[in-house]
Amino acid sequence: MYLIEPYRNGEYITDGAYAPAVQVHVQQNVFLDEGILFPYYCDPKIEIGRFQNAASEVNQDYLDENGIALVRRETGGGAILVDDGAVNVCFLVPEDSGVYGDYKKMYEPVIKALKNLGVDNVEQSGRNDLVIDGKKVSGAAMTLSHGRVYGGFSLLLDINPEAMVRALNPNRKKIDSKGIKSIRSRVTSLRKHLAPEYKDVTTSEFKDLIIQQFLQIDDVSEAKRYELTDEDWQAIDLLAEEKYKNWDWNYGKSPRHSYNRDARLNAGTVEISLEIEAGRIASCSIHGDFFGKGDIKDVEAVLIGTRAERGELEQTLKSVDLNHYFGRLEAKELVDLIIS
């Protein structure tokens, strides 16, 4: 099995958008005579499943305040906080390997590897999770790509419970959406269950230990590697920028959804009903007991087509004299109401 890691000119790339870009580039363009293993860790990001609604999964304010990226992956499944406390292991194996859809078979080498590192009480639970004493330490997903099985799973070496709870506690809870909902699980860290000699490992060292266990080697230097070329990296750069760092992929791919908001603002009570499609406002209706002179339908019309995110909403409303329509209202108040 070949090993591919996100090293570029000797530097380990930790940008969370690059991990899927590397994997998708390889699954579409690199065909070797054996399977491929892609382990990585990265800067904090929320990774959501392909069919999920970003607005109903995350607390966008918390993500913005803490510099946490949101990245939509190619496979299904739920939302998860991925940071440098987790080692994520993705793989490409032939379709005839028999692993596709068989999470028990997929997890067999994972369980064996963890037990070799001292984690004795780990077991598969449900369809695609690993648990210790009923608490989740791994979740997995897989799909078919060009005659190969592309899949992966997370291994939670360390967890940040506060960040996990706050980042995955959505601003907009009352949303009517057909997107796939995450099922929140109790989680725990692997570190406390490792054998004493491994309890102080860094995330990088834990990654190497997992590689050694999977490839059955004594040191990662013995691994058979595929080194990404300059041409590979050029294509990966393009994919990362045009897709995994692209708002239209990460947010615009969210299923159509609707929600209502109301609040007592300086102008009075304002109620707004929104239909969101491809991440943009598709329809808008504003009501309230405010005293404005203009026809509120003018404001509704201006908002149509705007991304449902703070920066673009504020930019759009700069051109509107909101005091004329509401009596006394700042753009920030209306934006806060829309994205609350």
Secondary structure, 3 states (H helix, E strand, C coil): CEECCCEECCEECCCCCHHHHHHHHHHHHCCCCCCEEEEECCCCEEEECCCCCHHHCCCHHHHHHHCCEEEECCCCCCCEEECCCEEEEEEEEEHHHCCCCCHHHHHHHHHHHHHHCCCCCEEEECCCEEEECCEEEEEEEEEEECCEEEEEEEEECCCCHHHHHHHCCCCCCCCEECCCCCCCCCECCCHHHCCHHHCCCCHHHHHHHHHHHHHCCCCHHHCCECCCCHHHHHHHHHHHHHHHCCHHHHCCCCCCEEEEEEEEECCEEEEEEEEEECCEEEEEEEEECCCCCCCCHHHHHHHCCCECCHHHHHHHHCCCCHHHHHCCCCHHHHHHHHHC
